[in-house]
């Protein structure tokens, strides 16, 4: 049984250290097989991009012996050594254009030294990069590997200087297109794809394999790879927990599988989360990596009054995946780009009065780990609600909702809302609705927002045990108005045949206190 690691991202060290490596070199063979190729690949952070870049570097260094036993080893490849320009922006911590310039020049200077090139670094990063590429390319075709190209942008989305940072990178990356004749291979990775007037306006020569079916499972682990490479560990956990193998696999899949990068492809597991799970003796926990993007995302959601639960049921066209712009940044776009949402399914809808169809993509949380991570971050950000206090409140909430105890769960909800600082509260009904959605979702209750009926939209429907709750929210009004709306628009009618007990709840929030000011409820009788 080989050792596992979630901290070694260099292919050479991984192999020499005899760590477990899930063989992805069949995919890499497809990348390097053409005589010349330039690619771009987007995936969430901590999903294996850096290891893929490192694997490519080892190949172009001619280190064939590292690949013994792997699919690539016996392929008809010449293992020629090429000069490599490898830029890793994942290590950057940039807060200003000046810091970015310094970072890029230091990186280029170090690469130039390793290639025995005298580089003038008293110029712009763009000029220095082009000088380096041309100096090396005069000798022979070069390899350019750029990892996490967008980290300086994502880290500074809320920074007023972000457009200046983006402008520097746009010029810098234009060198990749301008020196195409000198290249043997280019591979560029990131979390996002900034299109149109942004970075990728100068990189339209790259083949984007982000949503190509042939590379959809190149990063992350498929179900077959899980059972093959981790089979011995799964059997051990089955024995320790005295459970069936089927049940163990079901739980692992529920927690860590679910990422889909092309609508008809298999789902895959988050590789880092899976490794951490096995390293922690099969403890089901949230190993989701928190990045600096999370706080920016929550800020963006607050400022735009976003109801994230509602967004999970709304279809998107294919243009959604190519429209990541700083000037028009939306919460759902960032949720998808950072890995909190993934493709659930794809539906072909007929276009009215036409023979054509429109493709709609439906998004959802990939798995339980990501859903918990997002909801916990949301509540921690809004209400500083963590630790034992939070756990006690959640237990009491689940008990109260399951027992039909509205007084009990309103009390617990208010214990959360009262912790939200005035400065980040939003005087919008959707804001309070979103927080309630997050709370009930985190408790693993069945929750739906904006449920359509023939007479309107129900703010929230929660199902737990024998109960279905039909909830209507008001802000700075009266709870009686909310429950009257439920009656007047027959919101509960669609649930009468469910066999469940129906509880109608009208809730009024006060923007002054930031909590539930008054509420009315009644059980709907036959």
C-alpha positions, 0 to 999 in steps of 0.5 A: 500500500503506497503512501498518500500525500496531499502536499506534494505536487511535483511529479518527480518527487511524487514518483521518487517518493513512491507515493500513490499516483493515479495514472493520467498519462493516457490523457497527457499522451493525447496532448503531447502527440501533435507536433505543435499544440497550445492548450488552456484548461480551467479547473477549480483550485486544488484539483490537480492542475499543478501536478499535471503541469509538473508531469508535462515538465518531466516529459519535456525534460526527457525523464522517461524512467519516471514514467515506468509502469505508466501508460505513457512509458510504452507510447511511441514518443521520442522523449526529447529534452526541450527548453522549458519556461515554467511560470507558476502564479499559484505562489503569488500574493499580489496586492498591487500592480507594482507587486505584480511587476516585481513578481513576474520579473523575478520569476523570469530572471530565475528562469533565464538563469536556469537556461543560461540566458542574460536577461535585461530585467530593467524593463516591463515584464511583457518585454522581458518575457518576449526577450526570454522567449526569443532568446531561447527560441533561437536555439530550438522550439520551446515549451511554455507552461503557465500554472494558475494564470489568473490567481493575481486577478481572483485574489484582487476582485474586490481591489480597486486596482484589479483592472490595472493588474489585469491590464499588465497580465493581458500584455504579458500573456500576449507574448504567448500568441506573438511568439507562436512560431517559436513554440513546440507546446504551450499549456496554461491553467487557471480557475477561470476564463476571462473572455472578450476584452480581458486576458483571453482576447490575446490568447485565442490561439489556445485550444480550450479543453476545459469542456471537451469530453475527451479531457473531462476526467483528466483531472479528478478521479472517476469511480473506476479509479477510486475503486482500483487505486484505493481498493485496499483502503476501502476494504480496510475501512469496511472492516473497521466500520463493520459496514458493507462495501456498497454502503461505504462506496455510497457514502464516499460518493455522496461526500466527495464525488459529483464534479462534471466538466462536460454535460455527458461525461462521468462525474469525478471525485475531488482528488485532494479531498479524497486523499485527505479522507483516507489519510484521516482514517476514513473520517467523513469531514469537510476538507474543502480548501478555503481560498481567498475567493470565498470571502469575495464571493460572499461579499458579492452575493450580499451586495447583489441580494443573491439568492443562491438556492434559487440559482441552482434551479435556473438554466444557463446557456453555453455562453455562461461558461465563457462570460467571466468579466470583472465588470459584470461579475455575478455570484453564480459565475464565480460559484461555478468557476471556483468549484462550488457549482458544477454541471448537473444536467443538460437539456435541449429545449425547443425554440418557439416557432422554430425547428432549432433547440436551445441548450440549457445547463443546470447547475448544482452543488457537486457533493455534500462536502462542497455544500457544507463548506459553502453554507458554513462559510456563509453563516460564519461570514454573516453571523460569526456562527461557529463552534459549539454554539452553532452545533447546539443551535443546529441540533435544536433546529433539526429537532424543532423542525422535525417535531413541528415546533415552530416556536422552537425553530424561530427561537434558534433562527433568531439566535443566528440572525441576532449575531449578524452585524448591522454593517453587513445586513441588507435591507432586502427581503431576499437577503433574509430568505437566502440566509434561511435557505442556507441554514436549512440546506446545511441541516440536510433538510429538503428545501426549495426557494421560489416554488412556482404555483399557478398563482404565485411563488412560495418563498420557502418550502421545507420538508422534515419528517412528517412535516412540510412547511410553507413559509412566506417572508415579509420585511418591516410589515406584519406576519399576518400579511404573509400568512394571508398571502399563503391562504389567498394564493392557495400555496399549500394546495399542491402539497395536500396529497403528499401524505404529510402534515402541512404547517403554514408559517408567516414571518416578518423580519425587522430591518432595524433589529435584523431578526424575526420580529413577529410570526404566525403559524397554523397547521392546515387541516383536512 
